[in-house]
Amino acid sequence: MNKRILTTLLATLCASVNAAPYDWNYPAPIQSPGANDNGKVVLFDVSHGGTEGNADWVIDGAFSDFADALVSAGYTVQEYRGVDKNSDGVIQFVDDYTNPTTANSNANEAVITYTAISHADVLVLAESNRPFTQAELQALEDFVAAGKGIFFVADHYNADRNLNTWDSTEVFNGYNRSTLSQFNVGGSYGDLRNPGVATGGWLAQEFGIRFRFNAIDWHSGASGIEPASQVEGLTTGVGPVLMAGGATLAITDPNKAKGLVHFSTSDSPSRWTHAVDSGLYFGGTAEGPYVAIAKSGPGKAAFIGDSSPIEDASPKYKRQDNGNTKSTYPGWTDAGNAAQLSINLIDWLATPESYTQFNSSAHPAGTATPTPMASEELDDPDNGQPWNTPSGGYNPWDASTLDYGAYGAPDGPGGSPGGGEVLSVSEALAEPTGTTVTVAGVITQAINGEYAL
């Protein structure tokens, strides 16, 4: 082929890479069971995070083993991204938190509404790294009030993977660890400052439990497994559960919440190396449960303080801050995995039951955590700042700054819906004459009328 014709063709093709931003990663994945379909749907939410930093908690990425097991058990598994308000086929995040021009503008599509999730039986919230609005919290309450279940997967304190000053323990609790006035956001978010009491915050008020701000390592696994008869049968087949930098919870209302897995007297958990404080506050059962459940009204909730025993080593996306390949843990098959426990929890969450609290012989109450908010948890040692400063043009509140191949980034491998995959130059040249292709690359300069990629 004439070189000038080829380079002109490549210029046209390469220019098309950026022609339709944000649509390279659509449609959202869905996995359906075969003949054993149980008629139930599990949604994995990514509208508020779960793909930042090294996290990749999506059903075709580092939660794929989890998703595959659910499909084998008869569930339909879907990824939830938000609400397509402008009907363009793409869910886009618009900053309605820090940007006064878009606050309360209804432009943000990466949101949770009850209507959008109501078809599901279980919603999995894994390491959400952006706070919920009051309307979204109401949607979650409505979901539970309809007899549905939510699985909250958190991590150690300061797992602020997108560097926006929020980690999953704070997002789920409903308040930032800091007491600074900047977290009294107002508007659709309200006051998100640390209330300084264990019973404050959305999670404690709704489910009688809160995530601690601790950060703990215990790879041998928390071995204080409650008898199945005391915890709705959920610990059947469950052994010690590993914690590779994780958090525990504190039960504030034992009629609503109870622990399934604790540290036993024979366990020797330690402070995670990068903890911002002592990391381990009390030890033993006084540290609070690592895995817990709640029953508040018709619906249910379940909680675990680390993704490590659930995830697998097959990440899909690139890091949003620098485009690097992620590294996830092969926890689903590790000796301390929570695979059986996770399936048990989803089965329980997906099964409506008429009792409304743990307050009977058939459904025994839990045990309140002795000191549900340690003195160290009353304020933020980082003074409301993320563990690191965003750099290189990356802004966690601006999706247009996310690096190539990151979830939510404008560009990545895959092309537009129905447009086929993005090919390298050599792959494009090998295609038959007349084939429509999209070539990966960016034109950096023109030399003697020829294009450099």
C-alpha positions, -999 to 999 in steps of 0.1 A, spaced: 0 0 0 12 36 -8 28 49 24 11 83 21 -23 67 16 -16 44 46 -5 72 69 -35 93 59 -58 64 67 -41 59 100 -46 96 108 -83 93 101 -86 60 121 -66 73 151 -86 105 152 -117 83 157 -104 69 189 -115 100 208 -146 107 187 -171 92 211 -156 95 246 -168 73 275 -186 47 254 -157 23 251 -168 3 281 -204 -3 273 -227 -21 277 -224 -30 314 -218 -67 320 -245 -91 329 -242 -129 336 -271 -152 335 -275 -188 348 -286 -218 328 -313 -242 336 -308 -237 374 -320 -201 373 -334 -193 407 -351 -161 394 -331 -138 417 -308 -109 407 -276 -97 425 -264 -62 415 -228 -52 420 -226 -14 424 -198 7 408 -217 40 408 -198 51 439 -165 34 435 -150 0 438 -126 4 409 -102 31 422 -65 25 429 -59 -12 430 -96 -20 437 -114 -38 408 -146 -51 424 -165 -58 392 -181 -90 380 -158 -94 350 -127 -83 369 -114 -91 404 -148 -101 417 -153 -125 387 -148 -157 409 -174 -144 432 -198 -136 403 -191 -170 387 -200 -188 419 -233 -169 422 -242 -177 386 -234 -214 392 -258 -211 422 -286 -198 399 -283 -161 403 -284 -135 375 -255 -111 382 -254 -75 369 -232 -45 372 -250 -13 383 -236 20 371 -263 46 377 -292 62 358 -289 73 322 -308 106 326 -301 119 291 -306 86 273 -273 86 255 -264 51 265 -236 61 289 -235 68 326 -213 98 334 -203 111 368 -207 148 372 -192 164 404 -221 174 426 -201 174 458 -172 199 454 -183 220 424 -208 247 433 -219 251 397 -231 215 395 -242 209 431 -278 199 432 -280 203 394 -293 167 388 -266 163 362 -248 135 379 -258 101 365 -237 79 388 -264 77 414 -285 52 432 -323 54 430 -348 29 443 -365 26 409 -331 17 393 -322 -11 417 -357 -23 427 -356 -53 403 -327 -68 423 -329 -90 454 -294 -81 466 -272 -51 462 -234 -55 467 -217 -22 478 -179 -29 476 -155 -3 488 -177 27 478 -153 57 478 -177 85 472 -203 96 498 -240 90 493 -266 118 491 -295 118 515 -317 108 486 -295 78 479 -295 67 515 -333 69 514 -332 47 483 -311 21 502 -336 23 531 -365 17 507 -346 -12 491 -343 -29 526 -378 -19 535 -390 -39 505 -375 -70 519 -342 -69 499 -306 -73 512 -274 -52 510 -239 -66 513 -214 -40 525 -178 -48 517 -154 -23 534 -116 -22 540 -91 -7 565 -94 29 574 -77 52 549 -83 29 520 -91 61 502 -82 47 468 -92 77 447 -77 102 471 -109 122 475 -107 122 514 -134 94 516 -129 57 522 -155 30 524 -157 29 562 -167 66 562 -190 63 532 -209 34 547 -211 50 582 -225 81 566 -199 105 579 -162 114 575 -138 106 603 -130 143 605 -149 170 624 -138 198 601 -165 222 588 -157 213 552 -175 180 558 -207 199 566 -214 199 529 -250 209 531 -274 207 501 -281 171 490 -254 157 512 -261 174 545 -237 173 575 -211 146 570 -189 154 600 -180 128 625 -207 129 652 -184 116 679 -208 90 691 -212 54 680 -249 56 676 -246 86 652 -245 83 615 -267 65 589 -254 29 593 -258 28 631 -292 44 630 -304 21 602 -287 -12 611 -274 -8 647 -237 -12 636 -208 9 624 -175 3 607 -145 10 629 -117 32 617 -91 6 625 -66 -11 602 -56 -47 611 -36 -76 596 -42 -112 605 -35 -135 576 -40 -166 596 -76 -157 598 -101 -146 624 -111 -178 640 -139 -168 664 -166 -184 643 -201 -182 659 -221 -214 660 -244 -216 630 -275 -221 653 -269 -186 667 -263 -168 634 -291 -179 611 -270 -209 599 -246 -186 581 -214 -200 594 -220 -235 582 -189 -247 564 -170 -216 573 -134 -216 587 -110 -188 598 -113 -158 575 -81 -139 565 -77 -102 570 -50 -85 549 -54 -49 561 -90 -46 571 -115 -32 596 -139 -46 621 -173 -33 631 -189 -23 663 -225 -34 672 -245 -6 688 -279 -23 688 -278 -61 694 -314 -64 685 -306 -53 650 -271 -66 644 -249 -95 654 -214 -108 647 -205 -139 628 -167 -139 629 -145 -123 655 -109 -125 667 -106 -154 692 -83 -155 722 -59 -176 702 -57 -151 673 -28 -126 672 -39 -97 650 -16 -68 646 -16 -32 634 -15 -28 596 18 -13 587 4 19 573 -23 25 599 -27 62 608 -31 54 645 -27 24 667 -46 4 641 -57 -23 666 -78 -8 695 -87 -36 719 -81 -70 703 -102 -101 707 -140 -98 707 -138 -63 721 -124 -52 687 -159 -60 673 -169 -85 646 -151 -88 614 -182 -102 597 -217 -93 608 -253 -92 597 -283 -70 605 -321 -73 604 -339 -40 605 -375 -44 594 -384 -66 564 -349 -65 548 -314 -75 558 -278 -64 556 -244 -81 558 -210 -66 565 -173 -76 561 -143 -54 568 -120 -65 540 -122 -74 504 -91 -97 505 -109 -130 513 -134 -123 485 -114 -109 456 -94 -128 429 -63 -119 409 -79 -110 376 -84 -72 375 -100 -57 344 -93 -20 346 -62 2 349 -55 26 377 -74 58 373 -46 80 386 -16 67 365 -29 40 341 -8 13 357 -18 -23 359 -36 -32 391 -25 -59 416 -53 -78 434 -52 -107 459 -62 -143 450 -83 -144 481 -112 -164 467 -90 -195 466 -67 -186 496 -67 -208 526 -85 -181 545 -111 -174 518 -146 -162 525 -161 -179 494 -185 -202 513 -194 -175 537 -201 -150 509 -224 -174 491 -242 -182 525 -246 -144 530 -260 -138 495 -285 -167 499 -296 -153 532 -299 -117 519 -319 -128 489 -345 -147 510 -373 -125 525 -382 -134 560 -410 -119 581 -392 -114 614 -379 -79 619 -352 -81 646 -329 -105 664 -350 -108 696 -363 -144 698 -351 -179 705 -353 -187 668 -334 -155 659 -312 -147 689 -299 -112 696 -263 -102 691 -238 -89 716 -232 -52 719 -195 -41 714 -182 -29 748 -166 3 735 -183 9 701 -163 41 694 -127 42 707 -112 76 717 -89 74 687 -119 73 664 -133 107 675 -113 127 650 -90 122 620 -52 120 625 -49 131 588 -69 163 595 -94 155 568 -68 150 541 -63 119 518 -33 97 525 -16 111 494 -20 141 472 -34 136 437 -8 145 410 -1 145 373 -34 163 365 -55 136 382 -86 149 400 -108 123 417 -139 145 412 -133 150 375 -138 119 353 -122 135 323 -88 133 341 -90 95 347 -62 76 329 -67 55 298 -84 22 306 -96 31 340 -133 26 348 -151 58 340 -123 72 319 -131 89 285 -109 65 266 -99 28 268 -96 -4 248 -128 -16 232 -141 11 210 -177 23 209 -207 -1 212 -208 -23 182 -176 -8 169 -153 -38 175 -120 -38 194 -92 -13 190 -64 -28 170 -27 -20 169 -12 -7 136 2 -41 127 -31 -58 134 -50 -32 113 -27 -38 83 -34 -75 85 -71 -70 81 -88 -77 47 -93 -48 23 -126 -30 31 -126 -39 68 -136 -10 91 -112 -8 121 -102 15 149 -65 18 154 -50 23 189 -26 52 192 -23 90 192 -8 111 164 20 130 180 36 147 150 38 149 112 72 144 96 75 151 58 38 146 55 39 112 73 23 105 106 41 93 137 21 72 162 
